[in-house]
Each structure stands twice: as structure tokens, then as C-alpha cells.
Amino acid sequence: MLAAGIVALAAGTYAFRWAGPALRDRVRPPARVVRLLEIAAVVLLAALVAVTTLPLGTTSLGFAVPAGVLVGGVLAWFHRPILVVIVAAAATTALLRLIGVS
């Protein structure tokens, strides 16, 4: 049963990956749909940042995590490469924790 599930998921993944290049010239979504998908991607990314940054429940994140997100946000605002943004945000959080700022 497990092997059948693995094969089914592998076949579905392959089909999705094949469908993109195969259907690129045949299917043209309307401009409104493309614009809504672009907006949805931004909203989804903002929601992900909010959920991972803001403390939920009873635990407090302290200052290190929001500071790292702030550094990453500023770098992203100035259109730095994504790798630079991620490394700088992680390094900021790690350094603050290393010096004892939680």
C-alpha cells in the first residue's frame, strides 16, 4: 500500500512538472487572472512572514527573531538578492542570540 502511494505521488509530480512546459503555449490565462495570482503570491508571502515572526500562544520570541526579520525586510526593500536577504536575516538572529539577546 505504501509503495502504491509513493508511485502515485511520483506520477502526479511528474505530470505536473511536464504540464507546465507542455501547455505553456496552449493555455493563456486572462490578464486579470495573472494579476490576481501575482497579488496572491505577495499576500501569501506576507502571511508567512507574519505567522513566523509574531509570537503566537504563550511563548515570546524576544527581540532576536523580529530584528532578523527587520534586517531581511530592509534588504529586500532595497532589492538585494534573496540569498543575501536570507543569510543576513539568519546571521542577525544568530548573532543577537550569541551575545545573549533573546
Biopython code that builds the backbone (N, CA, C, O; Angstrom):
import numpy as np
from Bio.PDB.StructureBuilder import StructureBuilder

atoms = [
    (1, "MET", "N", (0.825, -1.188, 0.000)),
    (1, "MET", "CA", (0.000, 0.000, 0.000)),
    (1, "MET", "C", (0.874, 1.259, 0.000)),
    (1, "MET", "O", (0.575, 2.222, -0.707)),
    (2, "LEU", "N", (1.934, 1.254, 0.777)),
    (2, "LEU", "CA", (2.825, 2.403, 0.835)),
    (2, "LEU", "C", (3.508, 2.621, -0.508)),
    (2, "LEU", "O", (3.638, 3.756, -0.965)),
    (3, "ALA", "N", (3.940, 1.546, -1.134)),
    (3, "ALA", "CA", (4.618, 1.658, -2.430)),
    (3, "ALA", "C", (3.665, 2.219, -3.485)),
    (3, "ALA", "O", (4.081, 3.009, -4.333)),
    (4, "ALA", "N", (2.409, 1.825, -3.444)),
    (4, "ALA", "CA", (1.430, 2.337, -4.404)),
    (4, "ALA", "C", (1.227, 3.843, -4.211)),
    (4, "ALA", "O", (1.107, 4.584, -5.187)),
    (5, "GLY", "N", (1.189, 4.288, -2.974)),
    (5, "GLY", "CA", (1.070, 5.720, -2.696)),
    (5, "GLY", "C", (2.273, 6.493, -3.195)),
    (5, "GLY", "O", (2.130, 7.582, -3.751)),
    (6, "ILE", "N", (3.456, 5.937, -3.000)),
    (6, "ILE", "CA", (4.677, 6.595, -3.464)),
    (6, "ILE", "C", (4.680, 6.703, -4.981)),
    (6, "ILE", "O", (5.019, 7.749, -5.535)),
    (7, "VAL", "N", (4.301, 5.618, -5.649)),
    (7, "VAL", "CA", (4.259, 5.628, -7.115)),
    (7, "VAL", "C", (3.221, 6.630, -7.615)),
    (7, "VAL", "O", (3.474, 7.349, -8.581)),
    (8, "ALA", "N", (2.064, 6.684, -6.972)),
    (8, "ALA", "CA", (1.019, 7.622, -7.386)),
    (8, "ALA", "C", (1.474, 9.068, -7.215)),
    (8, "ALA", "O", (1.251, 9.900, -8.095)),
    (9, "LEU", "N", (2.104, 9.366, -6.098)),
    (9, "LEU", "CA", (2.595, 10.732, -5.872)),
    (9, "LEU", "C", (3.719, 11.083, -6.837)),
    (9, "LEU", "O", (3.792, 12.214, -7.317)),
    (10, "ALA", "N", (4.594, 10.127, -7.124)),
    (10, "ALA", "CA", (5.673, 10.373, -8.089)),
    (10, "ALA", "C", (5.106, 10.638, -9.476)),
    (10, "ALA", "O", (5.573, 11.537, -10.176)),
    (11, "ALA", "N", (4.099, 9.860, -9.880)),
    (11, "ALA", "CA", (3.489, 10.061, -11.190)),
    (11, "ALA", "C", (2.777, 11.412, -11.265)),
    (11, "ALA", "O", (2.857, 12.100, -12.282)),
    (12, "GLY", "N", (2.087, 11.788, -10.198)),
    (12, "GLY", "CA", (1.425, 13.091, -10.175)),
    (12, "GLY", "C", (2.415, 14.238, -10.234)),
    (12, "GLY", "O", (2.186, 15.221, -10.939)),
    (13, "THR", "N", (3.517, 14.121, -9.498)),
    (13, "THR", "CA", (4.550, 15.151, -9.525)),
    (13, "THR", "C", (5.139, 15.281, -10.921)),
    (13, "THR", "O", (5.320, 16.389, -11.426)),
    (14, "TYR", "N", (5.437, 14.146, -11.540)),
    (14, "TYR", "CA", (5.982, 14.170, -12.898)),
    (14, "TYR", "C", (4.981, 14.806, -13.864)),
    (14, "TYR", "O", (5.371, 15.591, -14.728)),
    (15, "ALA", "N", (3.705, 14.476, -13.726)),
    (15, "ALA", "CA", (2.680, 15.024, -14.615)),
    (15, "ALA", "C", (2.584, 16.545, -14.472)),
    (15, "ALA", "O", (2.476, 17.257, -15.470)),
    (16, "PHE", "N", (2.623, 17.043, -13.229)),
    (16, "PHE", "CA", (2.564, 18.496, -13.019)),
    (16, "PHE", "C", (3.790, 19.174, -13.614)),
    (16, "PHE", "O", (3.674, 20.228, -14.240)),
    (17, "ARG", "N", (4.962, 18.579, -13.424)),
    (17, "ARG", "CA", (6.179, 19.176, -13.962)),
    (17, "ARG", "C", (6.193, 19.144, -15.487)),
    (17, "ARG", "O", (6.736, 20.052, -16.117)),
    (18, "TRP", "N", (5.618, 18.137, -16.074)),
    (18, "TRP", "CA", (5.551, 18.026, -17.521)),
    (18, "TRP", "C", (4.511, 18.998, -18.092)),
    (18, "TRP", "O", (4.709, 19.550, -19.174)),
    (19, "ALA", "N", (3.422, 19.206, -17.380)),
    (19, "ALA", "CA", (2.312, 20.009, -17.881)),
    (19, "ALA", "C", (2.703, 21.469, -18.081)),
    (19, "ALA", "O", (2.216, 22.106, -19.014)),
    (20, "GLY", "N", (3.554, 22.005, -17.244)),
    (20, "GLY", "CA", (3.948, 23.406, -17.378)),
    (20, "GLY", "C", (4.566, 23.712, -18.728)),
    (20, "GLY", "O", (4.017, 24.515, -19.482)),
    (21, "PRO", "N", (5.704, 23.089, -19.058)),
    (21, "PRO", "CA", (6.307, 23.366, -20.371)),
    (21, "PRO", "C", (5.434, 22.903, -21.541)),
    (21, "PRO", "O", (5.424, 23.542, -22.594)),
    (22, "ALA", "N", (4.707, 21.803, -21.367)),
    (22, "ALA", "CA", (3.910, 21.266, -22.471)),
    (22, "ALA", "C", (2.719, 22.159, -22.802)),
    (22, "ALA", "O", (2.329, 22.256, -23.965)),
    (23, "LEU", "N", (2.148, 22.799, -21.820)),
    (23, "LEU", "CA", (0.940, 23.598, -22.036)),
    (23, "LEU", "C", (1.197, 25.104, -22.078)),
    (23, "LEU", "O", (0.258, 25.889, -22.210)),
    (24, "ARG", "N", (2.437, 25.502, -21.968)),
    (24, "ARG", "CA", (2.763, 26.930, -21.884)),
    (24, "ARG", "C", (2.223, 27.719, -23.075)),
    (24, "ARG", "O", (1.681, 28.810, -22.896)),
    (25, "ASP", "N", (2.363, 27.188, -24.273)),
    (25, "ASP", "CA", (1.920, 27.918, -25.459)),
    (25, "ASP", "C", (0.446, 27.697, -25.775)),
    (25, "ASP", "O", (-0.125, 28.445, -26.568)),
    (26, "ARG", "N", (-0.175, 26.703, -25.183)),
    (26, "ARG", "CA", (-1.564, 26.375, -25.494)),
    (26, "ARG", "C", (-2.572, 27.065, -24.584)),
    (26, "ARG", "O", (-3.676, 27.400, -25.013)),
    (27, "VAL", "N", (-2.195, 27.274, -23.344)),
    (27, "VAL", "CA", (-3.129, 27.842, -22.371)),
    (27, "VAL", "C", (-2.645, 29.238, -21.992)),
    (27, "VAL", "O", (-1.536, 29.407, -21.486)),
    (28, "ARG", "N", (-3.473, 30.213, -22.238)),
    (28, "ARG", "CA", (-3.169, 31.599, -21.877)),
    (28, "ARG", "C", (-4.230, 32.101, -20.910)),
    (28, "ARG", "O", (-5.357, 32.376, -21.319)),
    (29, "PRO", "N", (-3.887, 32.223, -19.637)),
    (29, "PRO", "CA", (-4.880, 32.759, -18.702)),
    (29, "PRO", "C", (-5.108, 34.249, -18.978)),
    (29, "PRO", "O", (-4.213, 34.943, -19.459)),
    (30, "PRO", "N", (-6.297, 34.722, -18.673)),
    (30, "PRO", "CA", (-6.571, 36.158, -18.868)),
    (30, "PRO", "C", (-5.656, 37.021, -18.002)),
    (30, "PRO", "O", (-5.150, 36.570, -16.975)),
    (31, "ALA", "N", (-5.454, 38.248, -18.422)),
    (31, "ALA", "CA", (-4.571, 39.165, -17.699)),
    (31, "ALA", "C", (-5.041, 39.372, -16.265)),
    (31, "ALA", "O", (-4.222, 39.534, -15.360)),
    (32, "ARG", "N", (-6.345, 39.369, -16.054)),
    (32, "ARG", "CA", (-6.885, 39.538, -14.692)),
    (32, "ARG", "C", (-6.475, 38.385, -13.787)),
    (32, "ARG", "O", (-6.145, 38.601, -12.621)),
    (33, "VAL", "N", (-6.492, 37.174, -14.308)),
    (33, "VAL", "CA", (-6.095, 36.001, -13.523)),
    (33, "VAL", "C", (-4.603, 36.068, -13.182)),
    (33, "VAL", "O", (-4.202, 35.773, -12.056)),
    (34, "VAL", "N", (-3.791, 36.456, -14.160)),
    (34, "VAL", "CA", (-2.351, 36.589, -13.916)),
    (34, "VAL", "C", (-2.095, 37.627, -12.834)),
    (34, "VAL", "O", (-1.273, 37.405, -11.945)),
    (35, "ARG", "N", (-2.780, 38.741, -12.900)),
    (35, "ARG", "CA", (-2.604, 39.812, -11.894)),
    (35, "ARG", "C", (-3.039, 39.340, -10.511)),
    (35, "ARG", "O", (-2.368, 39.625, -9.519)),
    (36, "LEU", "N", (-4.156, 38.620, -10.437)),
    (36, "LEU", "CA", (-4.624, 38.103, -9.145)),
    (36, "LEU", "C", (-3.648, 37.087, -8.566)),
    (36, "LEU", "O", (-3.432, 37.058, -7.354)),
    (37, "LEU", "N", (-3.061, 36.261, -9.410)),
    (37, "LEU", "CA", (-2.068, 35.293, -8.924)),
    (37, "LEU", "C", (-0.812, 35.989, -8.413)),
    (37, "LEU", "O", (-0.222, 35.559, -7.422)),
    (38, "GLU", "N", (-0.405, 37.056, -9.081)),
    (38, "GLU", "CA", (0.746, 37.823, -8.598)),
    (38, "GLU", "C", (0.461, 38.431, -7.229)),
    (38, "GLU", "O", (1.303, 38.384, -6.332)),
    (39, "ILE", "N", (-0.727, 38.999, -7.076)),
    (39, "ILE", "CA", (-1.114, 39.583, -5.785)),
    (39, "ILE", "C", (-1.218, 38.496, -4.724)),
    (39, "ILE", "O", (-0.803, 38.702, -3.583)),
    (40, "ALA", "N", (-1.762, 37.352, -5.087)),
    (40, "ALA", "CA", (-1.901, 36.252, -4.133)),
    (40, "ALA", "C", (-0.544, 35.777, -3.643)),
    (40, "ALA", "O", (-0.404, 35.416, -2.474)),
    (41, "ALA", "N", (0.456, 35.770, -4.514)),
    (41, "ALA", "CA", (1.795, 35.351, -4.095)),
    (41, "ALA", "C", (2.368, 36.308, -3.061)),
    (41, "ALA", "O", (2.986, 35.875, -2.088)),
    (42, "VAL", "N", (2.168, 37.601, -3.264)),
    (42, "VAL", "CA", (2.659, 38.594, -2.310)),
    (42, "VAL", "C", (1.933, 38.466, -0.969)),
    (42, "VAL", "O", (2.558, 38.524, 0.090)),
    (43, "VAL", "N", (0.622, 38.293, -1.022)),
    (43, "VAL", "CA", (-0.164, 38.150, 0.206)),
    (43, "VAL", "C", (0.240, 36.890, 0.963)),
    (43, "VAL", "O", (0.355, 36.912, 2.189)),
    (44, "LEU", "N", (0.455, 35.800, 0.247)),
    (44, "LEU", "CA", (0.878, 34.550, 0.882)),
    (44, "LEU", "C", (2.238, 34.697, 1.542)),
    (44, "LEU", "O", (2.444, 34.202, 2.651)),
    (45, "LEU", "N", (3.166, 35.369, 0.880)),
    (45, "LEU", "CA", (4.485, 35.594, 1.465)),
    (45, "LEU", "C", (4.392, 36.489, 2.705)),
    (45, "LEU", "O", (5.062, 36.230, 3.704)),
    (46, "ALA", "N", (3.575, 37.526, 2.647)),
    (46, "ALA", "CA", (3.397, 38.403, 3.810)),
    (46, "ALA", "C", (2.764, 37.650, 4.975)),
    (46, "ALA", "O", (3.146, 37.857, 6.126)),
    (47, "ALA", "N", (1.801, 36.780, 4.686)),
    (47, "ALA", "CA", (1.186, 35.978, 5.747)),
    (47, "ALA", "C", (2.195, 35.023, 6.366)),
    (47, "ALA", "O", (2.196, 34.819, 7.580)),
    (48, "LEU", "N", (3.051, 34.439, 5.542)),
    (48, "LEU", "CA", (4.086, 33.539, 6.060)),
    (48, "LEU", "C", (5.051, 34.288, 6.970)),
    (48, "LEU", "O", (5.430, 33.782, 8.027)),
    (49, "VAL", "N", (5.444, 35.478, 6.569)),
    (49, "VAL", "CA", (6.327, 36.284, 7.413)),
    (49, "VAL", "C", (5.642, 36.638, 8.725)),
    (49, "VAL", "O", (6.264, 36.564, 9.785)),
    (50, "ALA", "N", (4.377, 37.020, 8.671)),
    (50, "ALA", "CA", (3.654, 37.394, 9.890)),
    (50, "ALA", "C", (3.513, 36.212, 10.834)),
    (50, "ALA", "O", (3.694, 36.358, 12.043)),
    (51, "VAL", "N", (3.194, 35.047, 10.298)),
    (51, "VAL", "CA", (3.000, 33.872, 11.155)),
    (51, "VAL", "C", (4.307, 33.435, 11.794)),
    (51, "VAL", "O", (4.315, 33.027, 12.956)),
    (52, "THR", "N", (5.411, 33.511, 11.062)),
    (52, "THR", "CA", (6.686, 33.070, 11.629)),
    (52, "THR", "C", (7.343, 34.126, 12.507)),
    (52, "THR", "O", (8.220, 33.802, 13.308)),
    (53, "THR", "N", (6.936, 35.373, 12.371)),
    (53, "THR", "CA", (7.556, 36.447, 13.143)),
    (53, "THR", "C", (6.805, 36.755, 14.433)),
    (53, "THR", "O", (7.421, 36.928, 15.484)),
    (54, "LEU", "N", (5.514, 36.823, 14.359)),
    (54, "LEU", "CA", (4.733, 37.226, 15.522)),
    (54, "LEU", "C", (4.574, 36.069, 16.494)),
    (54, "LEU", "O", (4.303, 34.943, 16.077)),
    (55, "PRO", "N", (4.739, 36.333, 17.786)),
    (55, "PRO", "CA", (4.571, 35.253, 18.758)),
    (55, "PRO", "C", (3.103, 34.843, 18.873)),
    (55, "PRO", "O", (2.224, 35.683, 19.071)),
    (56, "LEU", "N", (2.859, 33.571, 18.749)),
    (56, "LEU", "CA", (1.513, 33.040, 18.887)),
    (56, "LEU", "C", (1.465, 32.166, 20.126)),
    (56, "LEU", "O", (2.433, 31.463, 20.417)),
    (57, "GLY", "N", (0.389, 32.193, 20.846)),
    (57, "GLY", "CA", (0.286, 31.374, 22.043)),
    (57, "GLY", "C", (0.923, 32.056, 23.233)),
    (57, "GLY", "O", (0.818, 33.272, 23.393)),
    (58, "THR", "N", (1.585, 31.274, 24.066)),
    (58, "THR", "CA", (2.132, 31.803, 25.316)),
    (58, "THR", "C", (3.623, 32.087, 25.249)),
    (58, "THR", "O", (4.149, 32.768, 26.129)),
    (59, "THR", "N", (4.320, 31.590, 24.237)),
    (59, "THR", "CA", (5.767, 31.796, 24.197)),
    (59, "THR", "C", (6.090, 33.135, 23.557)),
    (59, "THR", "O", (5.377, 33.597, 22.666)),
    (60, "SER", "N", (7.159, 33.749, 24.010)),
    (60, "SER", "CA", (7.603, 35.021, 23.474)),
    (60, "SER", "C", (8.853, 34.798, 22.635)),
    (60, "SER", "O", (9.729, 34.023, 23.020)),
    (61, "LEU", "N", (8.942, 35.463, 21.503)),
    (61, "LEU", "CA", (10.104, 35.306, 20.640)),
    (61, "LEU", "C", (11.276, 36.158, 21.080)),
    (61, "LEU", "O", (12.408, 35.912, 20.665)),
    (62, "GLY", "N", (11.033, 37.131, 21.892)),
    (62, "GLY", "CA", (12.106, 38.020, 22.286)),
    (62, "GLY", "C", (12.383, 39.044, 21.202)),
    (62, "GLY", "O", (11.490, 39.406, 20.436)),
    (63, "PHE", "N", (13.615, 39.507, 21.139)),
    (63, "PHE", "CA", (13.986, 40.568, 20.218)),
    (63, "PHE", "C", (14.753, 40.063, 19.003)),
    (63, "PHE", "O", (14.754, 40.722, 17.963)),
    (64, "ALA", "N", (15.407, 38.906, 19.113)),
    (64, "ALA", "CA", (16.306, 38.430, 18.059)),
    (64, "ALA", "C", (15.571, 38.107, 16.759)),
    (64, "ALA", "O", (16.019, 38.516, 15.688)),
    (65, "VAL", "N", (14.476, 37.397, 16.826)),
    (65, "VAL", "CA", (13.756, 36.997, 15.604)),
    (65, "VAL", "C", (13.164, 38.211, 14.884)),
    (65, "VAL", "O", (13.380, 38.349, 13.680)),
    (66, "PRO", "N", (12.426, 39.098, 15.565)),
    (66, "PRO", "CA", (11.934, 40.283, 14.845)),
    (66, "PRO", "C", (13.053, 41.155, 14.284)),
    (66, "PRO", "O", (12.884, 41.766, 13.229)),
    (67, "ALA", "N", (14.191, 41.222, 14.970)),
    (67, "ALA", "CA", (15.314, 42.003, 14.444)),
    (67, "ALA", "C", (15.854, 41.379, 13.167)),
    (67, "ALA", "O", (16.178, 42.091, 12.216)),
    (68, "GLY", "N", (15.953, 40.057, 13.140)),
    (68, "GLY", "CA", (16.392, 39.378, 11.922)),
    (68, "GLY", "C", (15.430, 39.588, 10.768)),
    (68, "GLY", "O", (15.851, 39.804, 9.632)),
    (69, "VAL", "N", (14.145, 39.525, 11.056)),
    (69, "VAL", "CA", (13.139, 39.766, 10.016)),
    (69, "VAL", "C", (13.206, 41.214, 9.542)),
    (69, "VAL", "O", (13.050, 41.478, 8.350)),
    (70, "LEU", "N", (13.431, 42.137, 10.439)),
    (70, "LEU", "CA", (13.555, 43.540, 10.064)),
    (70, "LEU", "C", (14.746, 43.754, 9.133)),
    (70, "LEU", "O", (14.631, 44.457, 8.129)),
    (71, "VAL", "N", (15.887, 43.152, 9.462)),
    (71, "VAL", "CA", (17.069, 43.272, 8.596)),
    (71, "VAL", "C", (16.776, 42.676, 7.219)),
    (71, "VAL", "O", (17.113, 43.269, 6.194)),
    (72, "GLY", "N", (16.147, 41.501, 7.203)),
    (72, "GLY", "CA", (15.792, 40.885, 5.929)),
    (72, "GLY", "C", (14.814, 41.730, 5.137)),
    (72, "GLY", "O", (14.936, 41.852, 3.918)),
    (73, "GLY", "N", (13.842, 42.314, 5.826)),
    (73, "GLY", "CA", (12.867, 43.166, 5.150)),
    (73, "GLY", "C", (13.490, 44.406, 4.542)),
    (73, "GLY", "O", (13.142, 44.806, 3.431)),
    (74, "VAL", "N", (14.415, 45.013, 5.273)),
    (74, "VAL", "CA", (15.085, 46.212, 4.755)),
    (74, "VAL", "C", (15.919, 45.855, 3.530)),
    (74, "VAL", "O", (15.905, 46.581, 2.536)),
    (75, "LEU", "N", (16.642, 44.745, 3.595)),
    (75, "LEU", "CA", (17.442, 44.337, 2.441)),
    (75, "LEU", "C", (16.559, 43.989, 1.241)),
    (75, "LEU", "O", (16.898, 44.311, 0.102)),
    (76, "ALA", "N", (15.441, 43.339, 1.497)),
    (76, "ALA", "CA", (14.520, 43.015, 0.404)),
    (76, "ALA", "C", (13.920, 44.286, -0.184)),
    (76, "ALA", "O", (13.710, 44.374, -1.394)),
    (77, "TRP", "N", (13.645, 45.267, 0.665)),
    (77, "TRP", "CA", (13.097, 46.540, 0.193)),
    (77, "TRP", "C", (14.058, 47.217, -0.790)),
    (77, "TRP", "O", (13.633, 47.854, -1.753)),
    (78, "PHE", "N", (15.362, 47.065, -0.526)),
    (78, "PHE", "CA", (16.367, 47.662, -1.401)),
    (78, "PHE", "C", (16.796, 46.714, -2.523)),
    (78, "PHE", "O", (17.842, 46.910, -3.142)),
    (79, "HIS", "N", (15.982, 45.683, -2.780)),
    (79, "HIS", "CA", (16.156, 44.769, -3.908)),
    (79, "HIS", "C", (17.500, 44.042, -3.899)),
    (79, "HIS", "O", (18.145, 43.912, -4.939)),
    (80, "ARG", "N", (17.912, 43.577, -2.743)),
    (80, "ARG", "CA", (19.113, 42.758, -2.662)),
    (80, "ARG", "C", (18.764, 41.329, -3.067)),
    (80, "ARG", "O", (17.596, 40.948, -2.998)),
    (81, "PRO", "N", (19.745, 40.527, -3.489)),
    (81, "PRO", "CA", (19.465, 39.132, -3.858)),
    (81, "PRO", "C", (18.886, 38.349, -2.678)),
    (81, "PRO", "O", (19.223, 38.605, -1.522)),
    (82, "ILE", "N", (18.015, 37.396, -2.990)),
    (82, "ILE", "CA", (17.313, 36.648, -1.943)),
    (82, "ILE", "C", (18.280, 35.909, -1.032)),
    (82, "ILE", "O", (18.031, 35.796, 0.168)),
    (83, "LEU", "N", (19.376, 35.404, -1.580)),
    (83, "LEU", "CA", (20.352, 34.706, -0.748)),
    (83, "LEU", "C", (20.976, 35.651, 0.276)),
    (83, "LEU", "O", (21.191, 35.271, 1.427)),
    (84, "VAL", "N", (21.261, 36.865, -0.140)),
    (84, "VAL", "CA", (21.812, 37.873, 0.780)),
    (84, "VAL", "C", (20.795, 38.196, 1.867)),
    (84, "VAL", "O", (21.155, 38.322, 3.037)),
    (85, "VAL", "N", (19.533, 38.330, 1.488)),
    (85, "VAL", "CA", (18.469, 38.640, 2.450)),
    (85, "VAL", "C", (18.358, 37.533, 3.492)),
    (85, "VAL", "O", (18.303, 37.813, 4.690)),
    (86, "ILE", "N", (18.326, 36.287, 3.050)),
    (86, "ILE", "CA", (18.160, 35.155, 3.970)),
    (86, "ILE", "C", (19.363, 35.020, 4.891)),
    (86, "ILE", "O", (19.207, 34.845, 6.099)),
    (87, "VAL", "N", (20.563, 35.099, 4.325)),
    (87, "VAL", "CA", (21.778, 34.943, 5.145)),
    (87, "VAL", "C", (21.897, 36.086, 6.146)),
    (87, "VAL", "O", (22.265, 35.854, 7.298)),
    (88, "ALA", "N", (21.596, 37.306, 5.734)),
    (88, "ALA", "CA", (21.701, 38.449, 6.653)),
    (88, "ALA", "C", (20.678, 38.342, 7.780)),
    (88, "ALA", "O", (20.996, 38.633, 8.933)),
    (89, "ALA", "N", (19.459, 37.929, 7.461)),
    (89, "ALA", "CA", (18.432, 37.793, 8.499)),
    (89, "ALA", "C", (18.813, 36.692, 9.488)),
    (89, "ALA", "O", (18.694, 36.871, 10.700)),
    (90, "ALA", "N", (19.269, 35.561, 8.970)),
    (90, "ALA", "CA", (19.670, 34.457, 9.856)),
    (90, "ALA", "C", (20.894, 34.836, 10.685)),
    (90, "ALA", "O", (20.965, 34.510, 11.870)),
    (91, "ALA", "N", (21.854, 35.522, 10.071)),
    (91, "ALA", "CA", (23.053, 35.929, 10.805)),
    (91, "ALA", "C", (22.716, 36.944, 11.892)),
    (91, "ALA", "O", (23.274, 36.885, 12.988)),
    (92, "THR", "N", (21.822, 37.861, 11.603)),
    (92, "THR", "CA", (21.416, 38.843, 12.616)),
    (92, "THR", "C", (20.786, 38.148, 13.819)),
    (92, "THR", "O", (21.131, 38.435, 14.965)),
    (93, "THR", "N", (19.862, 37.233, 13.547)),
    (93, "THR", "CA", (19.219, 36.496, 14.639)),
    (93, "THR", "C", (20.238, 35.686, 15.420)),
    (93, "THR", "O", (20.225, 35.687, 16.651)),
    (94, "ALA", "N", (21.127, 34.990, 14.706)),
    (94, "ALA", "CA", (22.125, 34.155, 15.374)),
    (94, "ALA", "C", (23.093, 34.982, 16.213)),
    (94, "ALA", "O", (23.427, 34.599, 17.334)),
    (95, "LEU", "N", (23.541, 36.107, 15.678)),
    (95, "LEU", "CA", (24.470, 36.945, 16.436)),
    (95, "LEU", "C", (23.827, 37.551, 17.671)),
    (95, "LEU", "O", (24.454, 37.624, 18.728)),
    (96, "LEU", "N", (22.593, 37.982, 17.544)),
    (96, "LEU", "CA", (21.906, 38.522, 18.716)),
    (96, "LEU", "C", (21.732, 37.460, 19.794)),
    (96, "LEU", "O", (21.891, 37.744, 20.981)),
    (97, "ARG", "N", (21.405, 36.239, 19.382)),
    (97, "ARG", "CA", (21.291, 35.163, 20.359)),
    (97, "ARG", "C", (22.629, 34.787, 20.949)),
    (97, "ARG", "O", (22.715, 34.427, 22.123)),
    (98, "LEU", "N", (23.698, 34.869, 20.128)),
    (98, "LEU", "CA", (25.031, 34.537, 20.615)),
    (98, "LEU", "C", (25.494, 35.508, 21.694)),
    (98, "LEU", "O", (26.167, 35.105, 22.644)),
    (99, "ILE", "N", (25.142, 36.780, 21.556)),
    (99, "ILE", "CA", (25.568, 37.744, 22.572)),
    (99, "ILE", "C", (24.594, 37.827, 23.753)),
    (99, "ILE", "O", (24.777, 38.627, 24.670)),
    (100, "GLY", "N", (23.567, 36.989, 23.710)),
    (100, "GLY", "CA", (22.685, 36.890, 24.858)),
    (100, "GLY", "C", (21.364, 37.613, 24.749)),
    (100, "GLY", "O", (20.588, 37.629, 25.705)),
    (101, "VAL", "N", (21.093, 38.213, 23.604)),
    (101, "VAL", "CA", (19.814, 38.882, 23.421)),
    (101, "VAL", "C", (18.841, 37.832, 22.937)),
    (101, "VAL", "O", (19.047, 37.221, 21.888)),
    (102, "SER", "N", (17.791, 37.622, 23.689)),
    (102, "SER", "CA", (16.830, 36.602, 23.242)),
    (102, "SER", "C", (15.746, 37.292, 22.527)),
    (102, "SER", "O", (14.812, 36.647, 22.052)),
]
sb = StructureBuilder()
sb.init_structure("model")
sb.init_model(0)
sb.init_chain("A")
sb.init_seg("    ")
for serial, (resi, resn, name, xyz) in enumerate(atoms, 1):
    if name == "N":
        sb.init_residue(resn, " ", resi, " ")
    sb.init_atom(name, np.array(xyz, "f"), 0.0, 1.0, " ", f" {name:<3s}", serial, name[0])
structure = sb.get_structure()
